[in-house]
Amino acid sequence: MARKVIDEPSEDVVANAKKERAAKRNPFSRIALFIRQVFAELKKVVTPTRGELLSYTGVVLVFVIIMMAIVYGLDQLFSWLVILVFGTPGS
């Protein structure tokens, strides 16, 4: 099931940030503002359900196995070509 993802900061966070930026605060208040904004963004994080997580994990594993097979096949092909062109080592 697809979830709605909100990538844009909420209007109150933007308004507060503009207000704080205009005030030219001291370094400690800027750090506090940064931390408040970090927590506001972390509240928007959507964690996947167990089913989604298993599905994503399966897709990644299948992709990695396919890529490993392609690299292995190319490695074998190039090894065969090198032996064909240059001969076997030690002969």
C-alpha positions as CSV (number, residue, x, y, z in Angstrom):
1,M,0.0,0.0,0.0
2,A,1.5,3.3,-1.0
3,R,1.8,6.1,1.5
4,K,1.6,9.8,1.0
5,V,5.0,11.3,1.6
6,I,5.2,15.0,2.4
7,D,8.5,16.4,1.2
8,E,7.7,20.1,1.9
9,P,8.2,21.6,5.3
10,S,5.0,22.8,7.0
11,E,4.1,26.4,6.8
12,D,4.6,27.1,10.4
13,V,8.1,25.8,10.3
14,V,8.9,27.9,7.3
15,A,7.4,31.0,9.0
16,N,9.3,30.4,12.2
17,A,12.5,29.9,10.3
18,K,12.0,33.2,8.4
19,K,11.2,35.0,11.6
20,E,14.3,33.6,13.3
21,R,16.5,34.3,10.3
22,A,15.4,38.0,10.3
23,A,16.1,38.4,14.0
24,K,19.9,37.6,13.6
25,R,20.1,35.6,16.8
26,N,23.2,34.6,18.7
27,P,24.9,31.2,18.0
28,F,23.1,29.4,20.8
29,S,19.6,30.4,19.6
30,R,20.6,29.4,16.1
31,I,21.6,26.0,17.4
32,A,18.3,25.7,19.3
33,L,16.5,26.6,16.1
34,F,18.4,24.0,14.1
35,I,17.5,21.3,16.7
36,R,13.8,22.3,16.7
37,Q,13.8,22.1,12.9
38,V,15.5,18.7,13.0
39,F,12.9,17.3,15.4
40,A,10.1,18.8,13.2
41,E,11.5,17.0,10.2
42,L,12.0,13.8,12.1
43,K,8.3,13.8,12.9
44,K,7.5,13.5,9.2
45,V,9.6,10.3,8.7
46,V,7.3,7.4,7.7
47,T,8.6,4.0,8.7
48,P,7.7,1.1,6.5
49,T,5.4,-1.7,7.6
50,R,6.7,-5.2,8.1
51,G,5.3,-6.2,4.7
52,E,6.9,-3.3,2.9
53,L,10.2,-3.9,4.6
54,L,10.2,-7.5,3.6
55,S,9.2,-6.6,0.1
56,Y,12.0,-4.0,-0.2
57,T,14.5,-6.4,1.2
58,G,13.6,-9.1,-1.3
59,V,13.9,-6.7,-4.2
60,V,17.3,-5.5,-3.1
61,L,18.5,-9.1,-2.6
62,V,17.3,-10.2,-6.0
63,F,18.9,-7.2,-7.6
64,V,22.2,-7.8,-5.9
65,I,22.2,-11.5,-6.9
66,I,21.5,-10.6,-10.5
67,M,24.3,-8.0,-10.5
68,M,26.7,-10.5,-9.0
69,A,25.8,-13.0,-11.7
70,I,26.4,-10.4,-14.4
71,V,29.8,-9.4,-13.0
72,Y,30.8,-13.1,-12.5
73,G,29.8,-13.9,-16.1
74,L,31.8,-10.9,-17.5
75,D,34.8,-11.9,-15.3
76,Q,34.7,-15.4,-16.7
77,L,34.3,-14.1,-20.3
78,F,37.2,-11.7,-20.0
79,S,39.4,-14.4,-18.3
80,W,38.6,-16.8,-21.2
81,L,39.5,-14.0,-23.7
82,V,42.8,-13.2,-22.0
83,I,43.8,-16.9,-22.0
84,L,42.8,-17.1,-25.6
85,V,44.9,-14.1,-26.6
86,F,47.9,-14.5,-24.4
87,G,47.9,-18.3,-23.7
88,T,47.9,-20.1,-20.5
89,P,50.4,-18.9,-17.8
90,G,53.6,-20.9,-17.6
91,S,53.5,-22.5,-21.0
